Amino acid sequence: MSFELKLISGNANRELAEEISDRLEVPLCCAEVSRFPDGEINVHIGETVRGADVFIVQPTCPPVNENLMELLLLIDAVRRASAGRITAVIPYYGYARQDRKHMGRVPISARLVANLIETAGADRVLTLDLHAGQIQGFFNIPVDNLKADPIFARYFEEQGLNTEEAVIVSPDLGAVRRARAVAERLNLPLAIVEKRRVSSEQVETFNLIGEVRGRRAIVIDDIISTGTTVIEAAQVLEEQGAAEIYAAFTHGIFADRALERLKAAPIKRIAVTNTIPPPDDGDGIIERIAVGWLFAEVIGRIHEHRSVSEIFPHY
């Protein structure tokens, strides 16, 4: 039986898949993902994958439902083609924000999506910075949930922003763990913007824990969608005397005119990884952090049955 490493890309983030391919020096498989006239997704794998160790690169970013369905059909296609092992490489895991019943008569979407991926035939999942760590427990297959703090620490060191006057900022209480991990890696203090969410559309910020006056404030979180949270946090930081404001996010969705609103906010630069294709920002405030090298390294280790935690400790 062959255990050749095979890489397949859906349409969600072909650029990232090509980065991984170039780093591993493994060409992307011939795989066509098209549409029938009625809009249904049509998948055809154009080469043999029998007995192969197949890695399917497909974040479930917007359009979420389209990209999720592509992923499921790609998994099903290679399973039916007798692949030896199938790893779903999902750099951004959509539907992760509904991970529990916070009120009556709502779904646990993250669990349902996990069930769908398993049922389709995935043997393993590789992702980056799940919105909620407990989602790993929704799967009955191995899940490698890589963390973004070493990526951000490395980026700020390369940019020369990790000076003594810098402070890492959590934009809300939910992001404290991520922000603290970056602060510890850079040996910088931590500040927290405490907020109260009034509704899904309105966020009221009312307290700042920590000192930012005269400092370079660096806001850290996993997802930026509409930008409301970071804009509110930036306004508080500016009011409290921060000298400069930067921000870094693992997953950049930039929905609902977010980019336009962010450019009007007191934020000098926003760094996002390319788990989701970054928006066309021209010479604006968005800076892309490539993570193809990281996924390539981890894919190589999984394929060769070597430890992932040696380079990327879990916690």
Secondary structure, DSSP 8 states (H G I E B T S, - for coil): ----EEEEE-SS-HHHHHHHHHHHT--B--EEEEE-TTS-EEEEE-S--TT-EEEEE----SSHHHHHHHHHHHHHHHHHTT-SEEEEEESS-TTTT--S-SSTT---HHHHHHHHHHHHT-SEEEEE--SSGGGGGG-SS-EEEE-SHHHHHHHHHHHT---TTEEEEESSGGGHHHHHHHHHHHT--EEEEEEEE-SSS-EEEEEEES--TTSEEEEEEEEESSSHHHHHHHHHHHHTT-SEEEEEEEEE---SSHHHHHHTSS-SEEEEETTS-----TTSSEEEE--HHHHHHHHHHHHTT--STTTS---
